[in-house]
Amino acid sequence: MVLGKPVPDKTLLRSVTQKISQRSGGSGSKVVASVNGGVVTLTGVLGQEYQRRPLLSSMSGISGVRRTVDQMTVAPPKKREQ
């Protein structure tokens, strides 16, 4: 494995934020990222559980991400009015 030059956290955060908006646009998700030393932490609320895996997988495709920490929750189902 060849290790490249570390990517600054500020640059990573921009890439991660862009990927989050691509993956969760209009889905009821409210996910926020933070980056520290190349470790991405995702917090906030997903609209549906099925959104978790693709979002986490997309983080590994970003150059400079060393690890992703999942602290996301799933929104409770909305009650239907009767």
Buried (B, 14 or more C-beta within 10 A) or exposed (E): EEEEEEBEBEEBBEBBBEBBEEBBEEEEBBBBBBBEEBBBBBBBBBBEEEBBEEBBEBBEEBEBBEEBBBEBEBBEEEEEEE
